[in-house]
Each structure stands twice: as C-alpha cells, then as structure tokens.
Amino acid sequence: MDEATDSSREDSTWSEIELRLETRRAGPFRFQAGVDPATLAMPLQRIQDAQERFWRSGLAQVAVDLEREVLASSIFGTNTIEGGELSEEETAAAMELSPDEIENIEQQRARNMRSAYDFALEQSQDEAWELSPDYIREIHRLVCHELPHEQNRPGQLRDNPKDQVTRVGDADHGGVYKPPQYGRDVSMLLDALCQWHRQLDQAGCPAPVRAPLIHLYFELIHPFWDGNGRVGRVLEASILLNSGFRYAPFAMARFYLQHIHRYFALFNHCRKQAEKKRAWPNQDFVTFHLDGLLEVINKLHDRVNEMVAHLLFLHQVRQALDDKHINQRQYAIVDFIMKAGRPVDPGKLRKETWYQALYEKLTDKTRRRDLERLRKHGLIQLDNNNQLWPGHINIDASETKK
C-alpha cells in the first residue's frame, strides 16, 4: 500500500516493528508493539509452563465435555459484554439450536457466535492460516447474521455519511473516541493491520502478545457498524488457536466479562498513552491479557482434574453397585447428589417425589441406614452445614471458592 511506510529493519526485534500510515481524512495512524519485551519474558514463560501442564493432564478423557462447557461460557461472556440477556444455561441451549428453532434475537446472537467460533477453530487449525481482511469480514458476517439492528450490515465495512458520526467509549471508561469515519480509510487500516500482524509473526512475536495487540488496534479502527467487540475477541482467539492454544482462547471472553470495567478502560488508556508518546503505551493491555490467559489456563487445568475425578467416581459408584456393596436405592441417592451440581440439603432431599417413592413402604431407620452406608463407603459426605456432597469432592476447597 503506497500510503504506508514500514519502519521495521531486518536486524530489528519484533518489538521494534511498526507501521505508519497517513489516512485520507483521519490523519496519521501508527501500529506499534508498544511493550517492553524484557518485562514480558516471565509472564510468557509462566503461560508456557501452565500450557504444558494442561496438556499433560487427563484432557483426552474429557475433551468433548470440556469444549462444550468452554464454548457455552465464552459465548455467554462475549454476548453479555455487549448487553446479551441470556443466562449461561440458556446460552448453552441456544447455541445448539437449528435455524428453524430460533425464536428470538438473543438465541440468534448465541447461535451466531457458535458459528463464528466453529469457523475460527476450523480455519486457524491450518498452519497456512493468515489474518486477512476477508477472514475478518467473514467472522463479522457470521457474528451479525440476521440480527435486526438498524445498522446491521454483515461483512460490510463502515463508511460514515458526513452527517453520521461514529463514537465509541464513555466517560466512565476513559472517555469517548472517534475512530476513522471514511470507508477508504477504514479499509486501508484493516489491510495494514493484517500486514503488520504478518510482520510481527514472521519476526517471532509470541502469539500471546500478538493476539491482544491485534485486538487493541482492531477496536481502535472499529471497522464495522456493529459487532466490533465480539469480532475483536474472535480475532484474538484465532491468533492463539493458530499458535497451538486450545480452549483458553475462547475462555478469555469470560475473563474479560469478569473484569469488564478494566477491559473497557484499557482501550482508552493505551490510546492516550500513545498520543502522549509515552514509552510502552500498550504494555498494560498486553499484561492484562497475559494475566488473564495464565488464569484461564490454570482454571481449565483444575476443571479437567475435576472432570476426570468425576469420571473415576462414577466408575467407583457403579462398581460398588455391581459388587453389591450398595443397593439400587443407595445408588439412586448418590446419582441424584452427583447430578445436582451443588450441595444437597437432606431436608429437601426427603421432599423429592422420587425419594419418597423409594421409602414409601420402608421405615425411617432404613432411610438413615442407607445414608450411613453411603457415608461409610465414602460415596457421600456431610459438611459442617449439614449439606450432602458427592464423595469425590474436596469440601474445603469447594467452600473456599464460594
């Protein structure tokens, strides 16, 4: 592109690669790493170590279930950031709907994100994959498919009429920003973003650094009328996926939701740091991302361990039934407590219709004996609040998480 000047040199490190452009109507625009590589070395090493531990876990045994969980949590997170109203459970159901089964806009948003994630996962697994304007437009088309928004134009770049000004941000998160308005500027900047990413990649810039940088500059360009946040998070995930990360790239959306105010504020913070020509203007956003990525990978590792322990416990319970250490009534009780997903109050358990049917012709002594037998075999446990838990759960750790 003739309006761009590449200031990288063959002997430079990736942190020195930048791209400067003079847009037609929005003035100069500068892509820069804006980080201190020396301070990122330790966080990057921690992420690599955590990733290696994660891959050595029992992931293969629970991969399908984990992926389903992560997708539901991520889609819930990325849509909620943008004002989505579905619960996580409703999101999990909506993302599995066929087009004919969708009844409202919230379900459509969830289904769209599932389509965008599936496309990103498929495309980024190809070693030859590159970030490109066509890829970005396709992600946007999938994210915004059939959404009844006044300015919804799936896959079409923004080109503001003179009487219509796009502004993003708010005073609570660092101020209001006016991104480039002219369509030819938007298109040129999107091309440059992809070119700059290629240069960073070829120079050896680590994916956990490239991903948030592309996310940051994509949001500053703000190339679409709507859906920029959701698309930006998918682009970030795509870069990580292409580098060999799995599950964590999509799970980052939930981290951003949990830290939503800092997430929004950092976009303006980095922009202002760059305008003031401060050293390392993008450092805080990249560090924020690296902290989140490490947290997410460690949580995924813990979740894999929980899921594997659950599988082993299921086998233990079934074996106890087969060996006649417990009977069908007792098995039904353990099964209910396992599926509850939370501690079970014994008083509420006794009010369950199926439970009352089990003991309709039996005495309270038998009822108590069944629970004691299950506790004796370590299949259920009672906490200090008199709540019932499955035997494989670490009660102290679970209480600490609350």
C-alpha positions as CSV (number, residue, x, y, z in Angstrom):
1,M,0.0,0.0,0.0
2,D,1.6,3.2,-1.1
3,E,0.4,5.3,1.9
4,A,2.1,3.0,4.4
5,T,5.8,3.2,5.5
6,D,7.3,0.2,7.1
7,S,9.9,1.3,9.7
8,S,11.0,-2.3,10.6
9,R,14.5,-3.4,9.7
10,E,15.9,-6.8,9.0
11,D,18.0,-6.7,12.2
12,S,15.3,-5.4,14.4
13,T,13.4,-7.3,17.1
14,W,9.7,-7.8,16.8
15,S,9.1,-5.1,19.4
16,E,10.6,-2.5,17.0
17,I,8.3,-3.3,14.1
18,E,5.8,-0.6,13.4
19,L,3.7,0.6,10.6
20,R,2.8,4.3,10.0
21,L,0.1,5.4,7.6
22,E,-1.3,8.7,6.6
23,T,-5.0,8.3,6.1
24,R,-7.0,10.5,3.8
25,R,-9.3,12.0,6.4
26,A,-8.4,10.7,9.9
27,G,-4.8,11.9,10.0
28,P,-1.7,9.7,10.8
29,F,-2.2,6.2,12.3
30,R,0.6,4.2,13.9
31,F,0.7,0.5,14.6
32,Q,3.4,-0.3,17.2
33,A,4.0,-3.1,19.7
34,G,4.5,-0.6,22.4
35,V,5.6,-3.1,25.0
36,D,8.9,-3.9,26.9
37,P,9.8,-7.4,25.9
38,A,12.1,-7.9,28.9
39,T,9.1,-7.4,31.3
40,L,7.0,-9.9,29.4
41,A,9.5,-12.8,29.4
42,M,8.5,-14.1,32.8
43,P,4.7,-14.0,32.2
44,L,5.2,-15.7,28.8
45,Q,7.3,-18.4,30.5
46,R,4.6,-19.0,33.1
47,I,2.0,-19.3,30.4
48,Q,4.1,-21.8,28.5
49,D,4.6,-23.9,31.7
50,A,0.9,-23.8,32.5
51,Q,0.0,-24.8,29.0
52,E,2.4,-27.8,29.1
53,R,0.9,-28.9,32.5
54,F,-2.6,-28.6,31.0
55,W,-1.7,-30.8,28.0
56,R,-0.2,-33.4,30.4
57,S,-3.5,-33.6,32.4
58,G,-6.3,-36.1,31.7
59,L,-7.6,-33.8,29.0
60,A,-8.2,-36.6,26.4
61,Q,-10.8,-38.3,28.7
62,V,-13.0,-35.2,29.0
63,A,-12.1,-33.1,25.8
64,V,-15.6,-33.2,24.3
65,D,-17.4,-32.2,27.5
66,L,-14.8,-29.5,28.3
67,E,-15.1,-28.0,24.8
68,R,-18.9,-27.8,25.2
69,E,-18.5,-26.1,28.6
70,V,-15.9,-23.6,27.4
71,L,-18.0,-22.6,24.3
72,A,-21.1,-22.0,26.4
73,S,-19.2,-20.0,29.0
74,S,-17.4,-18.0,26.3
75,I,-20.5,-17.2,24.2
76,F,-22.3,-16.2,27.4
77,G,-19.3,-14.0,28.3
78,T,-18.8,-12.3,24.9
79,N,-22.6,-11.6,24.4
80,T,-23.1,-10.4,28.0
81,I,-20.3,-7.9,27.5
82,E,-22.3,-6.4,24.6
83,G,-25.6,-6.4,26.6
84,G,-26.8,-10.0,26.0
85,E,-29.6,-11.1,28.3
86,L,-29.4,-15.0,28.3
87,S,-28.2,-16.9,31.3
88,E,-25.3,-19.3,30.8
89,E,-27.7,-22.2,30.8
90,E,-29.9,-20.6,28.2
91,T,-26.9,-19.8,26.1
92,A,-25.7,-23.4,26.2
93,A,-29.2,-24.5,24.9
94,A,-29.4,-21.7,22.3
95,M,-26.1,-22.4,20.7
96,E,-27.3,-25.9,19.8
97,L,-30.5,-24.7,18.1
98,S,-31.1,-25.2,14.4
99,P,-32.0,-22.1,12.4
100,D,-35.7,-23.2,12.3
101,E,-35.7,-23.5,16.1
102,I,-34.5,-19.9,16.9
103,E,-37.3,-17.8,18.4
104,N,-35.7,-14.5,19.4
105,I,-32.7,-12.2,18.9
106,E,-30.9,-13.4,22.0
107,Q,-30.9,-17.0,20.7
108,Q,-29.8,-15.8,17.3
109,R,-26.8,-14.0,18.8
110,A,-25.8,-17.2,20.7
111,R,-26.1,-19.3,17.6
112,N,-24.2,-16.8,15.5
113,M,-21.3,-16.8,18.0
114,R,-21.2,-20.6,17.8
115,S,-21.0,-20.4,14.0
116,A,-18.2,-17.8,14.3
117,Y,-16.3,-20.0,16.8
118,D,-16.7,-23.1,14.7
119,F,-15.4,-21.2,11.7
120,A,-12.4,-19.7,13.6
121,L,-11.5,-23.1,15.0
122,E,-11.6,-24.8,11.6
123,Q,-9.7,-22.1,9.8
124,S,-7.0,-21.4,12.4
125,Q,-6.0,-25.1,12.6
126,D,-4.5,-24.7,9.2
127,E,-0.8,-23.9,9.5
128,A,-1.0,-21.7,6.4
129,W,-3.8,-19.6,8.0
130,E,-3.2,-15.8,8.0
131,L,-5.2,-13.0,9.4
132,S,-6.7,-11.2,6.4
133,P,-9.5,-8.7,5.7
134,D,-11.6,-11.4,4.0
135,Y,-11.3,-13.6,7.2
136,I,-12.3,-10.6,9.4
137,R,-15.3,-9.8,7.2
138,E,-16.4,-13.4,7.3
139,I,-16.2,-13.5,11.1
140,H,-18.3,-10.4,11.2
141,R,-20.8,-11.8,8.7
142,L,-21.3,-14.9,11.0
143,V,-21.5,-12.8,14.2
144,C,-24.1,-10.5,12.8
145,H,-26.2,-12.9,10.7
146,E,-29.9,-12.0,10.7
147,L,-29.7,-9.6,13.7
148,P,-32.4,-6.9,13.4
149,H,-30.1,-4.0,14.2
150,E,-30.7,-0.7,12.3
151,Q,-27.1,-0.5,11.2
152,N,-26.5,-4.3,10.9
153,R,-24.6,-4.9,7.7
154,P,-22.9,-8.3,8.0
155,G,-19.4,-8.3,6.5
156,Q,-19.6,-4.7,5.2
157,L,-17.0,-2.2,6.4
158,R,-18.2,1.1,7.9
159,D,-18.3,4.2,5.7
160,N,-20.0,7.0,7.5
161,P,-22.1,9.6,5.7
162,K,-21.0,13.1,6.5
163,D,-24.0,13.7,8.8
164,Q,-23.4,10.5,10.8
165,V,-20.5,10.3,13.3
166,T,-19.4,7.1,15.0
167,R,-18.1,7.4,18.5
168,V,-17.1,4.7,20.9
169,G,-16.4,4.6,24.7
170,D,-17.8,6.6,27.6
171,A,-16.6,8.9,30.4
172,D,-16.7,6.1,32.9
173,H,-14.0,4.1,30.9
174,G,-11.6,6.8,29.9
175,G,-13.5,9.0,27.5
176,V,-15.1,9.0,24.1
177,Y,-13.1,8.1,21.0
178,K,-13.8,9.0,17.4
179,P,-12.5,6.2,15.1
180,P,-11.8,6.8,11.4
181,Q,-15.1,7.6,9.6
182,Y,-14.2,7.4,5.9
183,G,-14.7,4.0,4.3
184,R,-11.4,4.1,2.3
185,D,-9.5,4.9,5.5
186,V,-11.2,2.0,7.3
187,S,-10.4,-0.4,4.5
188,M,-6.8,0.8,4.3
189,L,-6.3,0.4,8.0
190,L,-7.7,-3.1,8.1
191,D,-5.3,-4.1,5.3
192,A,-2.5,-2.5,7.3
193,L,-3.5,-4.3,10.5
194,C,-3.2,-7.7,8.7
195,Q,0.1,-6.7,7.1
196,W,1.5,-5.6,10.5
197,H,0.4,-8.9,12.0
198,R,2.2,-10.8,9.3
199,Q,5.4,-8.9,10.0
200,L,5.1,-9.5,13.8
201,D,4.5,-13.2,13.2
202,Q,7.5,-13.5,10.8
203,A,9.7,-11.7,13.3
204,G,8.9,-14.1,16.1
205,C,6.5,-12.1,18.2
206,P,4.8,-14.6,20.5
207,A,1.1,-15.3,19.9
208,P,0.1,-14.2,23.4
209,V,1.5,-10.8,22.6
210,R,0.3,-10.5,19.0
211,A,-3.3,-11.5,19.9
212,P,-4.0,-8.7,22.3
213,L,-2.2,-6.2,20.1
214,I,-4.4,-7.1,17.1
215,H,-7.5,-7.0,19.4
216,L,-6.5,-3.5,20.6
217,Y,-5.8,-2.0,17.2
218,F,-8.9,-3.6,15.7
219,E,-11.1,-1.9,18.2
220,L,-9.3,1.4,17.6
221,I,-10.1,1.1,13.8
222,H,-13.7,-0.1,14.7
223,P,-14.3,-1.1,11.1
224,F,-17.9,-2.2,11.3
225,W,-21.1,-0.5,12.3
226,D,-21.9,-3.1,15.0
227,G,-20.3,-6.2,16.5
228,N,-16.8,-4.9,16.7
229,G,-16.2,-6.2,20.3
230,R,-17.4,-9.7,19.5
231,V,-15.4,-9.8,16.3
232,G,-12.2,-8.5,18.0
233,R,-12.4,-11.2,20.7
234,V,-12.8,-13.9,18.0
235,L,-9.7,-12.5,16.1
236,E,-7.7,-12.6,19.3
237,A,-8.8,-16.2,19.9
238,S,-7.9,-17.1,16.3
239,I,-4.3,-16.0,16.7
240,L,-3.9,-18.0,19.8
241,L,-5.6,-21.1,18.3
242,N,-3.3,-20.9,15.3
243,S,-0.4,-21.0,17.7
244,G,-1.5,-24.2,19.4
245,F,-3.5,-23.0,22.3
246,R,-6.8,-24.8,22.8
247,Y,-9.9,-24.0,24.9
248,A,-8.2,-21.0,26.6
249,P,-8.6,-18.6,23.6
250,F,-12.3,-18.8,23.7
251,A,-12.4,-18.8,27.5
252,M,-10.8,-15.4,27.6
253,A,-14.2,-13.8,26.8
254,R,-15.3,-14.9,30.3
255,F,-12.2,-13.3,31.9
256,Y,-13.0,-10.1,30.1
257,L,-16.6,-10.1,31.4
258,Q,-15.3,-10.7,34.9
259,H,-13.0,-7.7,34.6
260,I,-15.2,-5.7,32.2
261,H,-14.5,-2.2,33.5
262,R,-10.7,-2.6,33.4
263,Y,-11.1,-4.2,30.0
264,F,-13.0,-1.3,28.5
265,A,-10.8,1.3,30.3
266,L,-7.6,-0.1,28.9
267,F,-8.5,0.6,25.3
268,N,-8.7,4.3,26.0
269,H,-5.7,4.2,28.4
270,C,-3.4,2.7,25.7
271,R,-4.7,5.1,23.1
272,K,-4.0,8.1,25.3
273,Q,-0.6,6.8,26.3
274,A,0.3,6.5,22.6
275,E,-1.0,10.1,21.9
276,K,1.3,11.4,24.6
277,K,4.2,9.4,23.1
278,R,4.7,7.5,26.4
279,A,7.1,4.6,26.4
280,W,5.4,1.2,26.1
281,P,1.9,2.6,25.6
282,N,0.3,-0.9,25.0
283,Q,2.1,-2.6,27.9
284,D,-0.9,-2.5,30.3
285,F,-3.3,-4.1,27.9
286,V,-0.9,-6.9,26.9
287,T,0.0,-7.5,30.5
288,F,-3.8,-7.7,31.4
289,H,-4.2,-10.2,28.6
290,L,-1.3,-12.3,29.7
291,D,-2.5,-12.3,33.3
292,G,-5.9,-13.4,32.1
293,L,-4.5,-16.1,29.8
294,L,-2.5,-17.6,32.7
295,E,-5.5,-17.6,35.0
296,V,-7.7,-19.1,32.4
297,I,-5.3,-22.0,31.6
298,N,-4.9,-22.8,35.3
299,K,-8.6,-22.8,35.8
300,L,-9.1,-25.1,32.8
301,H,-6.4,-27.4,34.3
302,D,-8.3,-27.5,37.6
303,R,-11.6,-28.2,35.7
304,V,-10.0,-31.1,33.8
305,N,-8.9,-32.6,37.1
306,E,-12.4,-32.2,38.5
307,M,-14.0,-33.8,35.4
308,V,-11.5,-36.7,35.5
309,A,-12.2,-37.2,39.2
310,H,-15.9,-37.2,38.5
311,L,-15.4,-40.0,35.8
312,L,-13.4,-42.1,38.2
313,F,-16.0,-41.6,40.9
314,L,-18.8,-42.7,38.6
315,H,-16.9,-45.9,38.0
316,Q,-16.4,-46.3,41.7
317,V,-20.1,-45.9,42.4
318,R,-21.1,-48.3,39.6
319,Q,-18.5,-50.9,40.9
320,A,-20.0,-50.6,44.4
321,L,-23.4,-51.4,43.0
322,D,-22.1,-54.3,40.9
323,D,-20.3,-55.7,43.9
324,K,-23.4,-55.3,46.0
325,H,-21.8,-53.0,48.5
326,I,-24.7,-50.7,47.9
327,N,-28.3,-51.3,46.6
328,Q,-30.3,-49.6,43.9
329,R,-31.9,-47.2,46.4
330,Q,-28.5,-46.1,47.6
331,Y,-27.2,-45.8,44.1
332,A,-30.2,-43.5,43.2
333,I,-29.3,-41.2,46.1
334,V,-25.6,-40.9,45.0
335,D,-26.7,-40.3,41.4
336,F,-29.0,-37.5,42.4
337,I,-26.4,-35.8,44.6
338,M,-23.8,-36.0,41.8
339,K,-26.2,-34.5,39.2
340,A,-27.4,-31.7,41.5
341,G,-24.3,-29.7,40.8
342,R,-24.4,-28.2,44.3
343,P,-24.6,-29.4,47.9
344,V,-27.9,-31.1,48.7
345,D,-29.9,-30.3,51.8
346,P,-31.1,-33.6,53.5
347,G,-34.5,-32.0,54.3
348,K,-35.1,-31.0,50.7
349,L,-33.9,-34.5,49.6
350,R,-36.6,-36.1,51.7
351,K,-39.2,-34.0,49.9
352,E,-38.3,-35.2,46.4
353,T,-41.1,-37.2,44.9
354,W,-38.8,-40.0,43.7
355,Y,-37.1,-40.2,47.1
356,Q,-40.4,-40.5,48.9
357,A,-41.4,-43.3,46.5
358,L,-38.2,-45.2,47.3
359,Y,-39.1,-45.3,51.0
360,E,-42.9,-45.4,50.8
361,K,-43.1,-48.9,52.4
362,L,-39.8,-48.6,54.4
363,T,-39.0,-47.2,57.8
364,D,-37.1,-44.1,58.8
365,K,-34.5,-46.5,60.3
366,T,-33.9,-47.9,56.8
367,R,-33.6,-44.4,55.4
368,R,-31.0,-43.4,57.9
369,R,-29.1,-46.7,57.4
370,D,-28.9,-46.1,53.7
371,L,-27.3,-42.7,54.2
372,E,-24.9,-44.1,56.8
373,R,-23.9,-46.9,54.4
374,L,-23.1,-44.4,51.7
375,R,-21.0,-42.3,54.0
376,K,-19.2,-45.4,55.3
377,H,-18.2,-46.3,51.7
378,G,-17.1,-42.7,51.0
379,L,-19.7,-42.2,48.3
380,I,-21.4,-39.2,50.1
381,Q,-20.2,-36.8,52.7
382,L,-21.7,-34.3,55.1
383,D,-20.2,-30.8,55.6
384,N,-20.3,-28.6,58.7
385,N,-23.6,-27.1,57.4
386,N,-25.2,-30.5,57.2
387,Q,-25.2,-30.5,53.4
388,L,-24.7,-33.6,51.4
389,W,-21.8,-33.8,48.8
390,P,-20.5,-36.5,46.4
391,G,-17.7,-38.4,47.9
392,H,-15.0,-37.3,45.5
393,I,-15.4,-33.5,46.1
394,N,-12.9,-31.7,48.3
395,I,-15.4,-29.9,50.5
396,D,-12.8,-27.5,52.0
397,A,-11.7,-26.4,48.5
398,S,-15.3,-26.0,47.3
399,E,-16.2,-23.9,50.2
400,T,-13.2,-21.7,49.6
401,K,-14.3,-21.0,46.0
402,K,-17.6,-19.6,47.2
